[in-house]
Amino acid sequence: MSATLGEAHDDLYRSLNVMLEGDAGPVLAVWSNSDDVTYGGPFGGFLSGRDAVVEAFEASAAMVLGGSIEVSDVHMLEGADVGYSVCIEHGNDHTIDGQPVNLVHRATNIFRKEGGSWRLVHHHTDGSAA
């Protein structure tokens, strides 16, 4: 797993791009295995608990949206055991209901150091990027 917060952030977005091709495994490996994880995704709602997060990411992977996610305007703050990244996510060339779609989201990612590695404990996106 990731030794630095920057590596954890990069691992998250690499794994989200793998998920877009139908494989949720890498993104689920970025997440903490703890049941206190939370997720507010682009499809609305707010999920709490590892099982709910796994179910949501497996469902997203099954949609095989294709395309890619790139990030800009990345800012990070790293503490001893908790850190976060905020950024703008650019979802490029996804296929939704047979139509090509490009999306822009604000994202907040909260990581916690567990066993010497940074693990994701919260991910939130919204479509309010101006």
Phi and psi restraints in degrees (value plus and minus 20) as a CYANA .aco file:
   2 SER   PHI    -102.7   -62.7
   2 SER   PSI     108.7   148.7
   3 ALA   PHI    -103.5   -63.5
   3 ALA   PSI     -45.5    -5.5
   4 THR   PHI    -142.7  -102.7
   4 THR   PSI     139.0   179.0
   5 LEU   PHI     -82.2   -42.2
   5 LEU   PSI     -61.1   -21.1
   6 GLY   PHI     -79.8   -39.8
   6 GLY   PSI     -60.6   -20.6
   7 GLU   PHI     -85.0   -45.0
   7 GLU   PSI     -60.3   -20.3
   8 ALA   PHI     -82.6   -42.6
   8 ALA   PSI     -63.3   -23.3
   9 HIS   PHI     -80.0   -40.0
   9 HIS   PSI     -68.6   -28.6
  10 ASP   PHI     -82.6   -42.6
  10 ASP   PSI     -60.8   -20.8
  11 ASP   PHI     -80.7   -40.7
  11 ASP   PSI     -59.9   -19.9
  12 LEU   PHI     -78.1   -38.1
  12 LEU   PSI     -69.2   -29.2
  13 TYR   PHI     -94.7   -54.7
  13 TYR   PSI     -51.6   -11.6
  14 ARG   PHI     -81.8   -41.8
  14 ARG   PSI     -64.2   -24.2
  15 SER   PHI     -90.9   -50.9
  15 SER   PSI     -52.3   -12.3
  16 LEU   PHI     -83.6   -43.6
  16 LEU   PSI     -55.9   -15.9
  17 ASN   PHI     -87.5   -47.5
  17 ASN   PSI     -54.4   -14.4
  18 VAL   PHI     -86.2   -46.2
  18 VAL   PSI     -59.9   -19.9
  19 MET   PHI     -79.8   -39.8
  19 MET   PSI     -57.0   -17.0
  20 LEU   PHI     -80.7   -40.7
  20 LEU   PSI     -42.1    -2.1
  21 GLU   PHI    -113.1   -73.1
  21 GLU   PSI     -18.8    21.2
  22 GLY   PHI      91.8   131.8
  22 GLY   PSI     -14.2    25.8
  23 ASP   PHI    -139.0   -99.0
  23 ASP   PSI      88.0   128.0
  24 ALA   PHI    -103.0   -63.0
  24 ALA   PSI     -31.9     8.1
  25 GLY   PHI     -71.4   -31.4
  25 GLY   PSI     -73.3   -33.3
  26 PRO   PHI     -82.5   -42.5
  26 PRO   PSI     -59.2   -19.2
  27 VAL   PHI     -90.5   -50.5
  27 VAL   PSI     -54.7   -14.7
  28 LEU   PHI     -88.6   -48.6
  28 LEU   PSI     -47.5    -7.5
  29 ALA   PHI     -90.4   -50.4
  29 ALA   PSI     -44.1    -4.1
  30 VAL   PHI     -93.6   -53.6
  30 VAL   PSI     -52.5   -12.5
  31 TRP   PHI     -90.9   -50.9
  31 TRP   PSI     130.2   170.2
  32 SER   PHI     -83.6   -43.6
  32 SER   PSI     129.3   169.3
  33 ASN   PHI    -105.9   -65.9
  33 ASN   PSI     -20.0    20.0
  34 SER   PHI     -92.6   -52.6
  34 SER   PSI     131.9   171.9
  35 ASP   PHI    -103.8   -63.8
  35 ASP   PSI     -15.9    24.1
  36 ASP   PHI    -115.1   -75.1
  36 ASP   PSI      -6.6    33.4
  37 VAL   PHI     -93.2   -53.2
  37 VAL   PSI     133.1   173.1
  38 THR   PHI    -157.5  -117.5
  38 THR   PSI     133.4   173.4
  39 TYR   PHI    -168.7  -128.7
  39 TYR   PSI     107.0   147.0
  40 GLY   PHI    -141.2  -101.2
  40 GLY   PSI      76.3   116.3
  41 GLY   PHI    -113.2   -73.2
  41 GLY   PSI     158.4   198.4
  42 PRO   PHI     -90.0   -50.0
  42 PRO   PSI     -31.8     8.2
  43 PHE   PHI    -114.3   -74.3
  43 PHE   PSI     -12.3    27.7
  44 GLY   PHI      72.3   112.3
  44 GLY   PSI     151.4   191.4
  45 GLY   PHI      59.4    99.4
  45 GLY   PSI     155.8   195.8
  46 PHE   PHI    -162.7  -122.7
  46 PHE   PSI     105.3   145.3
  47 LEU   PHI    -131.9   -91.9
  47 LEU   PSI     126.9   166.9
  48 SER   PHI    -153.7  -113.7
  48 SER   PSI     113.2   153.2
  49 GLY   PHI      85.1   125.1
  49 GLY   PSI     125.3   165.3
  50 ARG   PHI     -78.2   -38.2
  50 ARG   PSI     -64.9   -24.9
  51 ASP   PHI     -80.1   -40.1
  51 ASP   PSI     -62.5   -22.5
  52 ALA   PHI     -86.1   -46.1
  52 ALA   PSI     -59.8   -19.8
  53 VAL   PHI     -85.2   -45.2
  53 VAL   PSI     -65.0   -25.0
  54 VAL   PHI     -78.3   -38.3
  54 VAL   PSI     -67.5   -27.5
  55 GLU   PHI     -79.0   -39.0
  55 GLU   PSI     -63.1   -23.1
  56 ALA   PHI     -85.2   -45.2
  56 ALA   PSI     -63.8   -23.8
  57 PHE   PHI     -93.3   -53.3
  57 PHE   PSI     -53.1   -13.1
  58 GLU   PHI     -85.4   -45.4
  58 GLU   PSI     -58.9   -18.9
  59 ALA   PHI     -86.2   -46.2
  59 ALA   PSI     -60.6   -20.6
  60 SER   PHI     -83.8   -43.8
  60 SER   PSI     -62.8   -22.8
  61 ALA   PHI     -82.0   -42.0
  61 ALA   PSI     -59.0   -19.0
  62 ALA   PHI     -84.1   -44.1
  62 ALA   PSI     -41.1    -1.1
  63 MET   PHI     -95.0   -55.0
  63 MET   PSI     -37.2     2.8
  64 VAL   PHI      20.9    60.9
  64 VAL   PSI      45.7    85.7
  65 LEU   PHI     -89.7   -49.7
  65 LEU   PSI     -42.4    -2.4
  66 GLY   PHI      47.8    87.8
  66 GLY   PSI    -189.8  -149.8
  67 GLY   PHI      53.4    93.4
  67 GLY   PSI    -173.5  -133.5
  68 SER   PHI    -170.5  -130.5
  68 SER   PSI     143.3   183.3
  69 ILE   PHI    -138.7   -98.7
  69 ILE   PSI     105.1   145.1
  70 GLU   PHI    -139.2   -99.2
  70 GLU   PSI     135.2   175.2
  71 VAL   PHI    -142.1  -102.1
  71 VAL   PSI     131.9   171.9
  72 SER   PHI    -158.8  -118.8
  72 SER   PSI     151.7   191.7
  73 ASP   PHI      31.9    71.9
  73 ASP   PSI      25.3    65.3
  74 VAL   PHI     -99.6   -59.6
  74 VAL   PSI     110.7   150.7
  75 HIS   PHI    -151.0  -111.0
  75 HIS   PSI     118.3   158.3
  76 MET   PHI    -153.5  -113.5
  76 MET   PSI     131.2   171.2
  77 LEU   PHI    -156.5  -116.5
  77 LEU   PSI     104.2   144.2
  78 GLU   PHI    -134.8   -94.8
  78 GLU   PSI     102.5   142.5
  79 GLY   PHI    -122.0   -82.0
  79 GLY   PSI    -190.8  -150.8
  80 ALA   PHI     -84.9   -44.9
  80 ALA   PSI     -63.5   -23.5
  81 ASP   PHI    -145.8  -105.8
  81 ASP   PSI     -31.6     8.4
  82 VAL   PHI    -155.1  -115.1
  82 VAL   PSI     121.4   161.4
  83 GLY   PHI    -170.1  -130.1
  83 GLY   PSI     146.8   186.8
  84 TYR   PHI    -163.3  -123.3
  84 TYR   PSI     139.3   179.3
  85 SER   PHI    -149.8  -109.8
  85 SER   PSI     122.1   162.1
  86 VAL   PHI    -144.4  -104.4
  86 VAL   PSI     127.2   167.2
  87 CYS   PHI    -185.2  -145.2
  87 CYS   PSI     155.9   195.9
  88 ILE   PHI    -126.3   -86.3
  88 ILE   PSI     106.2   146.2
  89 GLU   PHI    -115.5   -75.5
  89 GLU   PSI     111.8   151.8
  90 HIS   PHI    -132.6   -92.6
  90 HIS   PSI      87.3   127.3
  91 GLY   PHI    -110.6   -70.6
  91 GLY   PSI      93.1   133.1
  92 ASN   PHI    -127.7   -87.7
  92 ASN   PSI     111.5   151.5
  93 ASP   PHI      39.0    79.0
  93 ASP   PSI      18.5    58.5
  94 HIS   PHI     -95.6   -55.6
  94 HIS   PSI     136.7   176.7
  95 THR   PHI    -134.6   -94.6
  95 THR   PSI      94.0   134.0
  96 ILE   PHI    -144.7  -104.7
  96 ILE   PSI     103.4   143.4
  97 ASP   PHI      32.5    72.5
  97 ASP   PSI      18.7    58.7
  98 GLY   PHI      58.9    98.9
  98 GLY   PSI     -18.5    21.5
  99 GLN   PHI    -132.9   -92.9
  99 GLN   PSI     120.9   160.9
 100 PRO   PHI     -91.4   -51.4
 100 PRO   PSI     115.3   155.3
 101 VAL   PHI    -156.5  -116.5
 101 VAL   PSI     118.0   158.0
 102 ASN   PHI    -136.4   -96.4
 102 ASN   PSI     115.2   155.2
 103 LEU   PHI    -145.8  -105.8
 103 LEU   PSI     132.6   172.6
 104 VAL   PHI    -152.3  -112.3
 104 VAL   PSI     104.9   144.9
 105 HIS   PHI    -150.1  -110.1
 105 HIS   PSI     128.7   168.7
 106 ARG   PHI    -103.4   -63.4
 106 ARG   PSI     125.3   165.3
 107 ALA   PHI    -156.6  -116.6
 107 ALA   PSI     122.5   162.5
 108 THR   PHI    -145.1  -105.1
 108 THR   PSI     110.0   150.0
 109 ASN   PHI    -146.7  -106.7
 109 ASN   PSI     104.5   144.5
 110 ILE   PHI    -132.3   -92.3
 110 ILE   PSI     109.5   149.5
 111 PHE   PHI    -138.1   -98.1
 111 PHE   PSI     130.9   170.9
 112 ARG   PHI    -149.8  -109.8
 112 ARG   PSI     119.9   159.9
 113 LYS   PHI     -97.9   -57.9
 113 LYS   PSI     102.5   142.5
 114 GLU   PHI    -151.6  -111.6
 114 GLU   PSI      98.0   138.0
 115 GLY   PHI      40.1    80.1
 115 GLY   PSI      11.6    51.6
 116 GLY   PHI      65.4   105.4
 116 GLY   PSI     -21.1    18.9
 117 SER   PHI    -140.7  -100.7
 117 SER   PSI     127.9   167.9
 118 TRP   PHI    -102.1   -62.1
 118 TRP   PSI     106.3   146.3
 119 ARG   PHI    -144.3  -104.3
 119 ARG   PSI     122.8   162.8
 120 LEU   PHI     -92.8   -52.8
 120 LEU   PSI     109.8   149.8
 121 VAL   PHI    -138.2   -98.2
 121 VAL   PSI     -33.9     6.1
 122 HIS   PHI    -175.0  -135.0
 122 HIS   PSI     115.7   155.7
 123 HIS   PHI    -155.8  -115.8
 123 HIS   PSI     110.0   150.0
 124 HIS   PHI    -158.0  -118.0
 124 HIS   PSI     113.5   153.5
 125 THR   PHI    -149.6  -109.6
 125 THR   PSI     131.4   171.4
 126 ASP   PHI    -167.9  -127.9
 126 ASP   PSI     138.0   178.0
 127 GLY   PHI    -108.2   -68.2
 127 GLY   PSI       6.3    46.3
 128 SER   PHI    -114.3   -74.3
 128 SER   PSI      -7.9    32.1
 129 ALA   PHI     -87.2   -47.2
 129 ALA   PSI     108.4   148.4
